[in-house]
Amino acid sequence: MKNEVIARNYAEALLAIALPENAVERYGELLDALGGVVDTDPVVKGVLMSPRVTKQAKQDVMARALRGLAPDSFVRFLQAVVRRGRQDGFSAMAEAYHRLADRHFHRVHASVVTARTPDAALEKAIAERLTKVMGKTVLPNFRTDPALIGGVVVRVGDRVFDGSIRRRIQLLRHRLLSGSGA
């Protein structure tokens, strides 16, 4: 819990830096990339987490590695994180940052499951309809499940909208077996 609060605090600070620079998306991408590198590259992780490497040396390495790739304000933010010994939380900061950016831009993520792979026009139509229904920009993540038979199942947060043929068959079966008729 404490790490989540710390990550959110750093994410809020980065968002405050990114907003006036119109770089919210870019900073999110950079933070994702950095978190990914730290999590997957044992050499980078070793340097950043080692107590033998001074904080100043870690800051210098970051500045050199990101020169020309990231804005100076982003690099200064990372250096402040390292100065406070919080470099183990880059991935958690990235997750918190994306949640804050989504809230700022009035976006929600949706899992959309269809029986068959939808074409681009159908994906666009589904996204537009969900955006209208939710009152926020919906960023759908599409996947397929042939067991649905047809229709679509959408999950936004803890809300599920099941318009699948499989669900309709289940409801019909339940009605027939319970004797309530169709």
RODO-423414 format. One record per residue: residue number from 1; residue in three letters; x, y, z of N, C-alpha, C in turn. Coordinates in Angstrom, 3 decimals. Example, Ala and Ser with C-alpha at 12.3 -4.5 7.8 and 13.67 -1.06 7.14 Angstrom:
2
+-----+-----+----------+----------+----------+----------+----------+----------+----------+----------+----------+
:   n : res :      n_x :      n_y :      n_z :     ca_x :     ca_y :     ca_z :      c_x :      c_y :      c_z :
+-----+-----+----------+----------+----------+----------+----------+----------+----------+----------+----------+
:   1 : ALA :   13.190 :   -5.690 :    7.800 :   12.300 :   -4.500 :    7.800 :   13.200 :   -3.300 :    7.800 :
:   2 : SER :   12.850 :   -2.250 :    7.080 :   13.670 :   -1.060 :    7.140 :   12.900 :    0.030 :    7.870 :
+-----+-----+----------+----------+----------+----------+----------+----------+----------+----------+----------+
//
This chain:
182
+-----+-----+----------+----------+----------+----------+----------+----------+----------+----------+----------+
:   n : res :      n_x :      n_y :      n_z :     ca_x :     ca_y :     ca_z :      c_x :      c_y :      c_z :
+-----+-----+----------+----------+----------+----------+----------+----------+----------+----------+----------+
:   1 : MET :    0.836 :   -1.199 :    0.000 :    0.000 :    0.000 :    0.000 :    0.872 :    1.250 :    0.000 :
:   2 : LYS :    1.879 :    1.271 :    0.860 :    2.741 :    2.443 :    0.955 :    3.428 :    2.723 :   -0.383 :
:   3 : ASN :    3.887 :    1.652 :   -1.064 :    4.542 :    1.838 :   -2.359 :    3.594 :    2.408 :   -3.401 :
:   4 : GLU :    2.315 :    2.026 :   -3.350 :    1.334 :    2.565 :   -4.282 :    1.139 :    4.063 :   -4.065 :
:   5 : VAL :    1.126 :    4.467 :   -2.808 :    0.967 :    5.891 :   -2.480 :    2.183 :    6.665 :   -2.967 :
:   6 : ILE :    3.349 :    6.111 :   -2.743 :    4.588 :    6.766 :   -3.190 :    4.602 :    6.868 :   -4.709 :
:   7 : ALA :    4.255 :    5.769 :   -5.379 :    4.228 :    5.776 :   -6.847 :    3.234 :    6.813 :   -7.355 :
:   8 : ARG :    2.061 :    6.889 :   -6.733 :    1.058 :    7.874 :   -7.163 :    1.568 :    9.302 :   -6.953 :
:   9 : ASN :    2.248 :    9.543 :   -5.834 :    2.783 :   10.883 :   -5.576 :    3.788 :   11.290 :   -6.641 :
:  10 : TYR :    4.685 :   10.376 :   -7.004 :    5.652 :   10.685 :   -8.060 :    4.953 :   10.850 :   -9.406 :
:  11 : ALA :    3.935 :   10.026 :   -9.666 :    3.183 :   10.136 :  -10.918 :    2.482 :   11.487 :  -11.006 :
:  12 : GLU :    1.923 :   11.940 :   -9.893 :    1.269 :   13.254 :   -9.872 :    2.279 :   14.361 :  -10.157 :
:  13 : ALA :    3.473 :   14.225 :   -9.598 :    4.518 :   15.233 :   -9.841 :    4.910 :   15.247 :  -11.317 :
:  14 : LEU :    5.071 :   14.067 :  -11.910 :    5.445 :   14.006 :  -13.323 :    4.333 :   14.562 :  -14.204 :
:  15 : LEU :    3.095 :   14.268 :  -13.875 :    1.975 :   14.804 :  -14.648 :    1.957 :   16.334 :  -14.566 :
:  16 : ALA :    2.263 :   16.868 :  -13.393 :    2.307 :   18.327 :  -13.232 :    3.398 :   18.940 :  -14.102 :
:  17 : ILE :    4.469 :   18.206 :  -14.330 :    5.550 :   18.674 :  -15.209 :    5.129 :   18.545 :  -16.671 :
:  18 : ALA :    4.463 :   17.441 :  -17.006 :    4.128 :   17.142 :  -18.397 :    3.007 :   18.017 :  -18.953 :
:  19 : LEU :    2.028 :   18.363 :  -18.118 :    0.870 :   19.115 :  -18.615 :    1.235 :   20.431 :  -19.289 :
:  20 : PRO :    1.999 :   21.310 :  -18.637 :    2.302 :   22.577 :  -19.313 :    3.171 :   22.413 :  -20.562 :
:  21 : GLU :    3.858 :   21.284 :  -20.666 :    4.700 :   21.022 :  -21.837 :    3.943 :   20.281 :  -22.935 :
:  22 : ASN :    2.635 :   19.989 :  -22.689 :    1.839 :   19.190 :  -23.627 :    2.553 :   17.889 :  -23.986 :
:  23 : ALA :    3.111 :   17.243 :  -22.980 :    3.900 :   16.034 :  -23.196 :    3.402 :   14.865 :  -22.351 :
:  24 : VAL :    2.123 :   14.870 :  -22.022 :    1.587 :   13.832 :  -21.138 :    1.807 :   12.444 :  -21.729 :
:  25 : GLU :    1.439 :   12.251 :  -22.972 :    1.587 :   10.927 :  -23.600 :    3.061 :   10.557 :  -23.746 :
:  26 : ARG :    3.853 :   11.501 :  -24.161 :    5.295 :   11.234 :  -24.362 :    5.949 :   10.819 :  -23.054 :
:  27 : TYR :    5.648 :   11.522 :  -21.966 :    6.250 :   11.181 :  -20.676 :    5.798 :    9.805 :  -20.207 :
:  28 : GLY :    4.555 :    9.451 :  -20.500 :    4.070 :    8.121 :  -20.160 :    4.829 :    7.039 :  -20.915 :
:  29 : GLU :    5.067 :    7.279 :  -22.205 :    5.830 :    6.328 :  -23.013 :    7.251 :    6.188 :  -22.492 :
:  30 : LEU :    7.871 :    7.315 :  -22.152 :    9.242 :    7.284 :  -21.637 :    9.317 :    6.544 :  -20.307 :
:  31 : LEU :    8.372 :    6.806 :  -19.432 :    8.369 :    6.139 :  -18.125 :    8.122 :    4.641 :  -18.290 :
:  32 : ASP :    7.234 :    4.261 :  -19.208 :    7.010 :    2.840 :  -19.512 :    8.298 :    2.178 :  -19.983 :
:  33 : ALA :    8.960 :    2.845 :  -20.920 :   10.194 :    2.284 :  -21.476 :   11.249 :    2.125 :  -20.390 :
:  34 : LEU :   11.386 :    3.130 :  -19.559 :   12.384 :    3.062 :  -18.489 :   12.045 :    1.935 :  -17.511 :
:  35 : GLY :   10.784 :    1.841 :  -17.106 :   10.376 :    0.763 :  -16.208 :   10.630 :   -0.602 :  -16.814 :
:  36 : GLY :   10.362 :   -0.731 :  -18.118 :   10.611 :   -1.994 :  -18.812 :   12.076 :   -2.359 :  -18.846 :
:  37 : VAL :   12.927 :   -1.379 :  -19.103 :   14.365 :   -1.636 :  -19.142 :   14.872 :   -2.037 :  -17.763 :
:  38 : VAL :   14.449 :   -1.309 :  -16.745 :   14.901 :   -1.613 :  -15.387 :   14.431 :   -3.010 :  -14.972 :
:  39 : ASP :   13.208 :   -3.372 :  -15.342 :   12.662 :   -4.677 :  -14.957 :   13.286 :   -5.839 :  -15.721 :
:  40 : THR :   13.751 :   -5.607 :  -16.950 :   14.207 :   -6.720 :  -17.787 :   15.707 :   -6.786 :  -18.016 :
:  41 : ASP :   16.421 :   -5.699 :  -17.826 :   17.862 :   -5.701 :  -18.079 :   18.615 :   -5.799 :  -16.748 :
:  42 : PRO :   19.239 :   -6.946 :  -16.490 :   19.904 :   -7.124 :  -15.198 :   21.074 :   -6.159 :  -14.976 :
:  43 : VAL :   21.727 :   -5.725 :  -16.045 :   22.844 :   -4.787 :  -15.889 :   22.325 :   -3.429 :  -15.433 :
:  44 : VAL :   21.294 :   -2.937 :  -16.107 :   20.717 :   -1.639 :  -15.743 :   20.156 :   -1.705 :  -14.321 :
:  45 : LYS :   19.432 :   -2.768 :  -14.047 :   18.860 :   -2.933 :  -12.707 :   19.965 :   -3.005 :  -11.664 :
:  46 : GLY :   21.025 :   -3.724 :  -11.977 :   22.149 :   -3.844 :  -11.048 :   22.779 :   -2.504 :  -10.724 :
:  47 : VAL :   22.971 :   -1.691 :  -11.743 :   23.574 :   -0.367 :  -11.526 :   22.647 :    0.516 :  -10.697 :
:  48 : LEU :   21.366 :    0.562 :  -11.080 :   20.427 :    1.449 :  -10.386 :   20.131 :    1.012 :   -8.949 :
:  49 : MET :   20.208 :   -0.269 :   -8.683 :   19.859 :   -0.761 :   -7.345 :   21.078 :   -0.961 :   -6.444 :
:  50 : SER :   22.252 :   -0.904 :   -7.010 :   23.460 :   -1.186 :   -6.232 :   23.765 :   -0.081 :   -5.225 :
:  51 : PRO :   23.989 :   -0.460 :   -3.973 :   24.403 :    0.541 :   -2.987 :   25.852 :    0.989 :   -3.203 :
:  52 : ARG :   26.603 :    0.242 :   -4.013 :   28.005 :    0.602 :   -4.294 :   28.131 :    1.747 :   -5.286 :
:  53 : VAL :   27.088 :    1.942 :   -6.093 :   27.089 :    3.032 :   -7.070 :   26.431 :    4.232 :   -6.399 :
:  54 : THR :   27.136 :    5.344 :   -6.391 :   26.606 :    6.538 :   -5.718 :   25.376 :    7.063 :   -6.446 :
:  55 : LYS :   24.550 :    7.763 :   -5.722 :   23.347 :    8.350 :   -6.324 :   23.726 :    9.325 :   -7.422 :
:  56 : GLN :   24.802 :   10.069 :   -7.212 :   25.251 :   11.019 :   -8.230 :   25.676 :   10.292 :   -9.502 :
:  57 : ALA :   26.379 :    9.176 :   -9.345 :   26.804 :    8.403 :  -10.511 :   25.575 :    7.856 :  -11.256 :
:  58 : LYS :   24.567 :    7.405 :  -10.524 :   23.339 :    6.910 :  -11.148 :   22.640 :    8.032 :  -11.921 :
:  59 : GLN :   22.602 :    9.212 :  -11.329 :   21.978 :   10.355 :  -12.001 :   22.736 :   10.717 :  -13.271 :
:  60 : ASP :   24.057 :   10.681 :  -13.194 :   24.887 :   11.001 :  -14.357 :   24.683 :    9.981 :  -15.477 :
:  61 : VAL :   24.618 :    8.709 :  -15.116 :   24.395 :    7.655 :  -16.109 :   23.052 :    7.873 :  -16.800 :
:  62 : MET :   22.029 :    8.186 :  -16.015 :   20.704 :    8.432 :  -16.602 :   20.734 :    9.615 :  -17.556 :
:  63 : ALA :   21.368 :   10.686 :  -17.134 :   21.433 :   11.880 :  -17.981 :   22.135 :   11.569 :  -19.298 :
:  64 : ARG :   23.235 :   10.832 :  -19.230 :   23.969 :   10.486 :  -20.459 :   23.154 :    9.537 :  -21.335 :
:  65 : ALA :   22.502 :    8.555 :  -20.723 :   21.746 :    7.559 :  -21.482 :   20.541 :    8.181 :  -22.180 :
:  66 : LEU :   19.953 :    9.190 :  -21.574 :   18.728 :    9.778 :  -22.128 :   18.959 :   11.064 :  -22.915 :
:  67 : ARG :   20.209 :   11.491 :  -23.002 :   20.517 :   12.713 :  -23.747 :   20.033 :   12.579 :  -25.188 :
:  68 : GLY :   19.234 :   13.517 :  -25.614 :   18.697 :   13.512 :  -26.970 :   17.462 :   12.638 :  -27.132 :
:  69 : LEU :   17.150 :   11.804 :  -26.150 :   15.987 :   10.918 :  -26.240 :   14.808 :   11.414 :  -25.413 :
:  70 : ALA :   15.117 :   12.147 :  -24.346 :   14.066 :   12.598 :  -23.428 :   14.282 :   14.069 :  -23.100 :
:  71 : PRO :   13.201 :   14.802 :  -22.870 :   13.323 :   16.214 :  -22.494 :   14.072 :   16.370 :  -21.162 :
:  72 : ASP :   14.732 :   17.502 :  -21.008 :   15.508 :   17.766 :  -19.792 :   14.649 :   17.696 :  -18.540 :
:  73 : SER :   13.410 :   18.178 :  -18.620 :   12.551 :   18.147 :  -17.430 :   12.243 :   16.713 :  -17.012 :
:  74 : PHE :   12.114 :   15.820 :  -17.965 :   11.880 :   14.408 :  -17.646 :   13.120 :   13.809 :  -16.989 :
:  75 : VAL :   14.279 :   14.124 :  -17.526 :   15.538 :   13.619 :  -16.952 :   15.723 :   14.149 :  -15.541 :
:  76 : ARG :   15.418 :   15.422 :  -15.327 :   15.536 :   15.986 :  -13.972 :   14.585 :   15.297 :  -13.001 :
:  77 : PHE :   13.391 :   14.957 :  -13.478 :   12.452 :   14.209 :  -12.645 :   13.062 :   12.869 :  -12.241 :
:  78 : LEU :   13.618 :   12.141 :  -13.217 :   14.230 :   10.841 :  -12.919 :   15.390 :   10.985 :  -11.948 :
:  79 : GLN :   16.164 :   12.029 :  -12.126 :   17.282 :   12.258 :  -11.216 :   16.783 :   12.520 :   -9.790 :
:  80 : ALA :   15.688 :   13.226 :   -9.662 :   15.113 :   13.463 :   -8.333 :   14.635 :   12.150 :   -7.713 :
:  81 : VAL :   14.063 :   11.282 :   -8.534 :   13.627 :    9.965 :   -8.043 :   14.839 :    9.184 :   -7.522 :
:  82 : VAL :   15.925 :    9.185 :   -8.283 :   17.144 :    8.472 :   -7.885 :   17.744 :    9.102 :   -6.632 :
:  83 : ARG :   17.740 :   10.423 :   -6.566 :   18.296 :   11.123 :   -5.397 :   17.588 :   10.692 :   -4.109 :
:  84 : ARG :   16.314 :   10.374 :   -4.234 :   15.535 :    9.957 :   -3.064 :   15.510 :    8.435 :   -2.896 :
:  85 : GLY :   16.251 :    7.725 :   -3.749 :   16.360 :    6.278 :   -3.627 :   15.110 :    5.512 :   -3.994 :
:  86 : ARG :   14.290 :    6.055 :   -4.894 :   13.020 :    5.420 :   -5.260 :   13.043 :    4.793 :   -6.658 :
:  87 : GLN :   14.218 :    4.558 :   -7.213 :   14.321 :    4.049 :   -8.583 :   13.777 :    2.629 :   -8.742 :
:  88 : ASP :   13.497 :    1.947 :   -7.652 :   12.911 :    0.613 :   -7.756 :   11.420 :    0.674 :   -8.090 :
:  89 : GLY :   10.852 :    1.856 :   -8.111 :    9.423 :    1.994 :   -8.340 :    9.028 :    2.561 :   -9.691 :
:  90 : PHE :    9.920 :    2.541 :  -10.674 :    9.588 :    3.133 :  -11.968 :    8.356 :    2.482 :  -12.616 :
:  91 : SER :    8.239 :    1.172 :  -12.549 :    7.085 :    0.500 :  -13.160 :    5.787 :    0.876 :  -12.451 :
:  92 : ALA :    5.822 :    0.905 :  -11.133 :    4.623 :    1.296 :  -10.369 :    4.267 :    2.754 :  -10.648 :
:  93 : MET :    5.279 :    3.596 :  -10.801 :    5.034 :    5.004 :  -11.134 :    4.384 :    5.109 :  -12.508 :
:  94 : ALA :    4.839 :    4.282 :  -13.448 :    4.272 :    4.305 :  -14.805 :    2.792 :    3.909 :  -14.770 :
:  95 : GLU :    2.457 :    2.874 :  -14.015 :    1.056 :    2.463 :  -13.908 :    0.203 :    3.577 :  -13.306 :
:  96 : ALA :    0.695 :    4.168 :  -12.227 :   -0.044 :    5.257 :  -11.579 :   -0.164 :    6.459 :  -12.518 :
:  97 : TYR :    0.897 :    6.746 :  -13.249 :    0.901 :    7.869 :  -14.188 :   -0.171 :    7.668 :  -15.265 :
:  98 : HIS :   -0.261 :    6.461 :  -15.806 :   -1.255 :    6.200 :  -16.855 :   -2.679 :    6.327 :  -16.313 :
:  99 : ARG :   -2.906 :    5.888 :  -15.081 :   -4.236 :    6.062 :  -14.486 :   -4.577 :    7.548 :  -14.363 :
: 100 : LEU :   -3.607 :    8.342 :  -13.919 :   -3.831 :    9.784 :  -13.785 :   -4.048 :   10.445 :  -15.144 :
: 101 : ALA :   -3.262 :   10.045 :  -16.138 :   -3.413 :   10.609 :  -17.484 :   -4.779 :   10.246 :  -18.061 :
: 102 : ASP :   -5.209 :    9.008 :  -17.840 :   -6.535 :    8.603 :  -18.318 :   -7.622 :    9.443 :  -17.655 :
: 103 : ARG :   -7.496 :    9.659 :  -16.365 :   -8.483 :   10.484 :  -15.664 :   -8.451 :   11.913 :  -16.212 :
: 104 : HIS :   -7.261 :   12.444 :  -16.427 :   -7.135 :   13.813 :  -16.949 :   -7.798 :   13.953 :  -18.323 :
: 105 : PHE :   -7.595 :   12.969 :  -19.180 :   -8.139 :   13.017 :  -20.539 :   -9.533 :   12.398 :  -20.643 :
: 106 : HIS :  -10.138 :   12.018 :  -19.507 :  -11.475 :   11.413 :  -19.481 :  -11.533 :   10.175 :  -20.356 :
: 107 : ARG :  -10.579 :    9.251 :  -20.100 :  -10.500 :    8.009 :  -20.851 :  -10.724 :    6.826 :  -19.912 :
: 108 : VAL :  -11.260 :    5.760 :  -20.473 :  -11.358 :    4.491 :  -19.763 :  -10.909 :    3.386 :  -20.718 :
: 109 : HIS :  -10.429 :    2.323 :  -20.142 :  -10.002 :    1.170 :  -20.934 :  -11.100 :    0.110 :  -20.877 :
: 110 : ALA :  -11.301 :   -0.546 :  -21.988 :  -12.328 :   -1.590 :  -22.062 :  -11.734 :   -2.840 :  -22.695 :
: 111 : SER :  -12.117 :   -3.967 :  -22.144 :  -11.796 :   -5.254 :  -22.751 :  -13.002 :   -5.644 :  -23.590 :
: 112 : VAL :  -12.782 :   -5.843 :  -24.879 :  -13.872 :   -6.181 :  -25.791 :  -13.573 :   -7.554 :  -26.383 :
: 113 : VAL :  -14.479 :   -8.497 :  -26.144 :  -14.309 :   -9.861 :  -26.629 :  -15.384 :  -10.143 :  -27.670 :
: 114 : THR :  -14.938 :  -10.603 :  -28.824 :  -15.855 :  -10.966 :  -29.905 :  -15.599 :  -12.422 :  -30.306 :
: 115 : ALA :  -16.571 :  -13.008 :  -30.999 :  -16.429 :  -14.396 :  -31.430 :  -15.410 :  -14.533 :  -32.560 :
: 116 : ARG :  -15.350 :  -13.520 :  -33.405 :  -14.409 :  -13.511 :  -34.524 :  -13.646 :  -12.190 :  -34.528 :
: 117 : THR :  -12.514 :  -12.175 :  -35.167 :  -11.701 :  -10.962 :  -35.226 :  -12.441 :   -9.881 :  -36.009 :
: 118 : PRO :  -12.702 :   -8.743 :  -35.368 :  -13.416 :   -7.671 :  -36.074 :  -12.493 :   -6.921 :  -37.039 :
: 119 : ASP :  -13.079 :   -6.397 :  -38.105 :  -12.290 :   -5.567 :  -39.015 :  -12.170 :   -4.160 :  -38.427 :
: 120 : ALA :  -11.387 :   -3.320 :  -39.059 :  -11.117 :   -1.975 :  -38.541 :  -12.396 :   -1.149 :  -38.408 :
: 121 : ALA :  -13.301 :   -1.288 :  -39.369 :  -14.553 :   -0.512 :  -39.323 :  -15.400 :   -0.917 :  -38.116 :
: 122 : LEU :  -15.481 :   -2.212 :  -37.830 :  -16.255 :   -2.678 :  -36.682 :  -15.596 :   -2.247 :  -35.372 :
: 123 : GLU :  -14.272 :   -2.336 :  -35.297 :  -13.563 :   -1.878 :  -34.101 :  -13.853 :   -0.406 :  -33.838 :
: 124 : LYS :  -13.829 :    0.395 :  -34.903 :  -14.100 :    1.825 :  -34.772 :  -15.535 :    2.057 :  -34.312 :
: 125 : ALA :  -16.473 :    1.324 :  -34.894 :  -17.889 :    1.481 :  -34.525 :  -18.114 :    1.099 :  -33.059 :
: 126 : ILE :  -17.491 :    0.025 :  -32.628 :  -17.630 :   -0.400 :  -31.229 :  -17.045 :    0.657 :  -30.299 :
: 127 : ALA :  -15.861 :    1.157 :  -30.630 :  -15.222 :    2.184 :  -29.796 :  -16.090 :    3.440 :  -29.716 :
: 128 : GLU :  -16.644 :    3.857 :  -30.846 :  -17.496 :    5.050 :  -30.854 :  -18.762 :    4.845 :  -30.029 :
: 129 : ARG :  -19.369 :    3.682 :  -30.162 :  -20.603 :    3.397 :  -29.407 :  -20.313 :    3.345 :  -27.908 :
: 130 : LEU :  -19.224 :    2.702 :  -27.531 :  -18.850 :    2.638 :  -26.110 :  -18.542 :    4.024 :  -25.563 :
: 131 : THR :  -17.877 :    4.846 :  -26.358 :  -17.566 :    6.215 :  -25.939 :  -18.860 :    6.981 :  -25.680 :
: 132 : LYS :  -19.844 :    6.808 :  -26.558 :  -21.126 :    7.490 :  -26.391 :  -21.844 :    7.001 :  -25.132 :
: 133 : VAL :  -21.854 :    5.694 :  -24.919 :  -22.540 :    5.114 :  -23.766 :  -21.856 :    5.503 :  -22.451 :
: 134 : MET :  -20.543 :    5.463 :  -22.432 :  -19.789 :    5.714 :  -21.192 :  -19.622 :    7.206 :  -20.894 :
: 135 : GLY :  -19.733 :    8.045 :  -21.910 :  -19.541 :    9.475 :  -21.687 :  -18.073 :    9.858 :  -21.523 :
: 136 : LYS :  -17.203 :    8.935 :  -21.842 :  -15.755 :    9.153 :  -21.808 :  -15.160 :    8.465 :  -23.029 :
: 137 : THR :  -13.970 :    8.882 :  -23.393 :  -13.286 :    8.212 :  -24.488 :  -12.923 :    6.804 :  -24.040 :
: 138 : VAL :  -13.345 :    5.825 :  -24.811 :  -13.069 :    4.430 :  -24.482 :  -11.929 :    3.939 :  -25.359 :
: 139 : LEU :  -10.927 :    3.362 :  -24.711 :   -9.795 :    2.761 :  -25.408 :   -9.971 :    1.248 :  -25.338 :
: 140 : PRO :  -10.503 :    0.659 :  -26.410 :  -10.798 :   -0.776 :  -26.363 :   -9.573 :   -1.639 :  -26.638 :
: 141 : ASN :   -9.535 :   -2.774 :  -25.967 :   -8.528 :   -3.798 :  -26.205 :   -9.301 :   -5.021 :  -26.697 :
: 142 : PHE :   -9.153 :   -5.346 :  -27.969 :   -9.938 :   -6.412 :  -28.583 :   -9.236 :   -7.756 :  -28.470 :
: 143 : ARG :  -10.046 :   -8.783 :  -28.230 :   -9.574 :  -10.161 :  -28.305 :  -10.742 :  -11.029 :  -28.750 :
: 144 : THR :  -10.440 :  -12.237 :  -29.169 :  -11.492 :  -13.123 :  -29.668 :  -11.662 :  -14.344 :  -28.769 :
: 145 : ASP :  -12.877 :  -14.849 :  -28.750 :  -13.230 :  -16.068 :  -28.036 :  -14.349 :  -16.739 :  -28.826 :
: 146 : PRO :  -14.017 :  -17.747 :  -29.627 :  -15.031 :  -18.406 :  -30.459 :  -16.192 :  -18.998 :  -29.646 :
: 147 : ALA :  -15.990 :  -19.255 :  -28.361 :  -17.053 :  -19.821 :  -27.527 :  -18.235 :  -18.868 :  -27.358 :
: 148 : LEU :  -18.051 :  -17.593 :  -27.679 :  -19.161 :  -16.636 :  -27.582 :  -20.227 :  -16.907 :  -28.639 :
: 149 : ILE :  -19.854 :  -17.592 :  -29.696 :  -20.696 :  -17.921 :  -30.837 :  -20.949 :  -16.675 :  -31.691 :
: 150 : GLY :  -21.318 :  -15.578 :  -31.084 :  -21.559 :  -14.313 :  -31.770 :  -21.780 :  -13.229 :  -30.731 :
: 151 : GLY :  -21.887 :  -12.004 :  -31.166 :  -22.099 :  -10.893 :  -30.244 :  -20.789 :  -10.394 :  -29.656 :
: 152 : VAL :  -20.930 :   -9.711 :  -28.519 :  -19.764 :   -9.077 :  -27.913 :  -19.920 :   -9.045 :  -26.393 :
: 153 : VAL :  -18.788 :   -9.133 :  -25.695 :  -18.756 :   -8.966 :  -24.248 :  -17.765 :   -7.843 :  -23.965 :
: 154 : VAL :  -18.225 :   -6.842 :  -23.207 :  -17.390 :   -5.681 :  -22.910 :  -17.227 :   -5.561 :  -21.398 :
: 155 : ARG :  -15.997 :   -5.358 :  -20.972 :  -15.717 :   -5.109 :  -19.551 :  -15.024 :   -3.751 :  -19.444 :
: 156 : VAL :  -15.641 :   -2.876 :  -18.653 :  -15.065 :   -1.563 :  -18.356 :  -15.001 :   -1.478 :  -16.836 :
: 157 : GLY :  -13.795 :   -1.565 :  -16.305 :  -13.650 :   -1.593 :  -14.856 :  -14.322 :   -2.833 :  -14.310 :
: 158 : ASP :  -15.261 :   -2.662 :  -13.388 :  -15.970 :   -3.815 :  -12.828 :  -17.343 :   -4.014 :  -13.470 :
: 159 : ARG :  -17.638 :   -3.270 :  -14.507 :  -18.911 :   -3.406 :  -15.224 :  -18.726 :   -4.325 :  -16.433 :
: 160 : VAL :  -19.665 :   -5.253 :  -16.598 :  -19.619 :   -6.179 :  -17.730 :  -20.922 :   -6.053 :  -18.507 :
: 161 : PHE :  -20.791 :   -5.888 :  -19.807 :  -21.936 :   -5.847 :  -20.713 :  -21.819 :   -7.086 :  -21.601 :
: 162 : ASP :  -22.713 :   -8.037 :  -21.400 :  -22.633 :   -9.297 :  -22.131 :  -23.755 :   -9.371 :  -23.150 :
: 163 : GLY :  -23.420 :   -9.135 :  -24.395 :  -24.378 :   -9.217 :  -25.492 :  -24.059 :  -10.389 :  -26.396 :
: 164 : SER :  -23.502 :  -11.449 :  -25.810 :  -23.087 :  -12.597 :  -26.622 :  -24.247 :  -13.558 :  -26.865 :
: 165 : ILE :  -24.133 :  -14.307 :  -27.929 :  -25.110 :  -15.352 :  -28.233 :  -25.026 :  -16.442 :  -27.146 :
: 166 : ARG :  -23.820 :  -16.724 :  -26.687 :  -23.656 :  -17.718 :  -25.620 :  -24.501 :  -17.353 :  -24.399 :
: 167 : ARG :  -24.480 :  -16.088 :  -24.000 :  -25.252 :  -15.627 :  -22.845 :  -26.751 :  -15.748 :  -23.109 :
: 168 : ARG :  -27.170 :  -15.406 :  -24.311 :  -28.595 :  -15.513 :  -24.651 :  -29.064 :  -16.965 :  -24.603 :
: 169 : ILE :  -28.221 :  -17.860 :  -25.067 :  -28.557 :  -19.289 :  -25.009 :  -28.649 :  -19.742 :  -23.557 :
: 170 : GLN :  -27.728 :  -19.280 :  -22.723 :  -27.768 :  -19.633 :  -21.301 :  -29.056 :  -19.131 :  -20.645 :
: 171 : LEU :  -29.456 :  -17.915 :  -20.946 :  -30.699 :  -17.364 :  -20.383 :  -31.921 :  -18.149 :  -20.847 :
: 172 : LEU :  -31.963 :  -18.466 :  -22.128 :  -33.068 :  -19.242 :  -22.672 :  -33.118 :  -20.618 :  -22.012 :
: 173 : ARG :  -31.978 :  -21.245 :  -21.882 :  -31.897 :  -22.565 :  -21.244 :  -32.412 :  -22.489 :  -19.807 :
: 174 : HIS :  -31.999 :  -21.469 :  -19.081 :  -32.431 :  -21.291 :  -17.696 :  -33.958 :  -21.120 :  -17.622 :
: 175 : ARG :  -34.507 :  -20.325 :  -18.519 :  -35.971 :  -20.113 :  -18.540 :  -36.726 :  -21.413 :  -18.838 :
: 176 : LEU :  -36.194 :  -22.152 :  -19.800 :  -36.857 :  -23.402 :  -20.165 :  -36.790 :  -24.421 :  -19.041 :
: 177 : LEU :  -35.651 :  -24.494 :  -18.377 :  -35.485 :  -25.471 :  -17.295 :  -36.223 :  -25.065 :  -16.020 :
: 178 : SER :  -36.382 :  -23.773 :  -15.812 :  -37.076 :  -23.321 :  -14.596 :  -38.600 :  -23.325 :  -14.786 :
: 179 : GLY :  -39.042 :  -23.530 :  -16.011 :  -40.485 :  -23.611 :  -16.268 :  -41.157 :  -22.269 :  -16.417 :
: 180 : SER :  -40.371 :  -21.176 :  -16.465 :  -40.990 :  -19.853 :  -16.579 :  -41.322 :  -19.516 :  -18.024 :
: 181 : GLY :  -40.922 :  -20.357 :  -18.964 :  -41.258 :  -20.128 :  -20.363 :  -40.403 :  -19.060 :  -21.004 :
: 182 : ALA :  -40.582 :  -18.932 :  -22.284 :  -39.779 :  -17.958 :  -23.009 :  -40.601 :  -16.838 :  -23.536 :
+-----+-----+----------+----------+----------+----------+----------+----------+----------+----------+----------+
//
